[in-house]
Amino acid sequence: MQPTKPNTRTRATLLTGLAAGAALTLTGGQAVAGEVVMSGTIDGDERTWERFDTDDGGPAFFTDLPGGARLFNLHGLRDGSTPNPMGSLIVSVTTFNDNVGRVEISYYHEQAGGPDFVGNDELENVEYEFDRLEVDGDTARISGRVSGELHHRENPLSEETDASRTRSVEVEFDTTLPEQE
């Protein structure tokens, strides 16, 4: 299925539903803290990102939103044992009635805790492809890849970016996300 706001630089394949009785291959169907959830490159340097979970969940989750929307939030930390945002990478996908509506990548640079680098389908600076984006009960499975040139964003609360300062990213992922209500 195509994004609801298609453009020439993005592509997506969205598969919905999980066959009845299909088993997830990760620990009991759930990804666990310390598990590598993303791997790839930032500016050509190989990296991995791990899952961080707390007793009441964690920053990697999916949730249903009003109007048939659903948010998938894949959050990987450079060191999954601590909640330090420096070096973390977030891939957020919003679907509307099972169609991809928005994809955003946020990278928190290791030398600065506040400013980060972002890319999304509206800026047309990222490409994405999903092999699986499925929900089965209280567990979602997300796998695919994202790539592009992330633009610097000085203020994390602003949509304004500086396209003259970039970080290139190529990342693959395949993991489960728990439901957050």
DARA-V425992 format. One record per backbone hydrogen bond with DSSP energy under -0.5 kcal/mol. NH is the residue of the N-H (numbers start at 1). CO is the residue of the C=O. Records with the same first field share a line. If there is no record, write none. Layout:
NH->CO  CO
This chain:
4->100
6->3
10->7
11->128
15->13
22->19
29->26
30->27
34->51
35->32
37->35  49
38->49
39->172
40->47
41->170
42->45
43->168
45->42
47->40
49->38
50->77
51->35
54->57
57->54
59->52
61->59  73
62->178
63->71
65->69
68->65
69->65  66
70->95
71->63
72->93
73->61
74->72  91
75->73
76->74  89
77->50
82->79
87->108
88->85
89->76
90->106
91->74
92->90  104
93->72
94->102
95->70
96->99
97->68
99->96
101->94
102->94
104->92
105->119
106->90
107->117
108->88
109->107
112->109
116->153
117->107
118->151
119->105
121->103
124->120
125->120
127->147
129->145
131->143
132->143
133->15
134->141
136->139
139->136
140->177
141->134
142->175
143->132
144->173
145->129
146->171
147->127
148->169
149->125
150->148  167
151->118
152->162  165
153->116
156->154
158->155
162->152
163->161
165->162
166->164
167->150
169->148
170->41
171->146
172->39
173->144
174->37
175->142
177->140
178->60
179->138
180->62
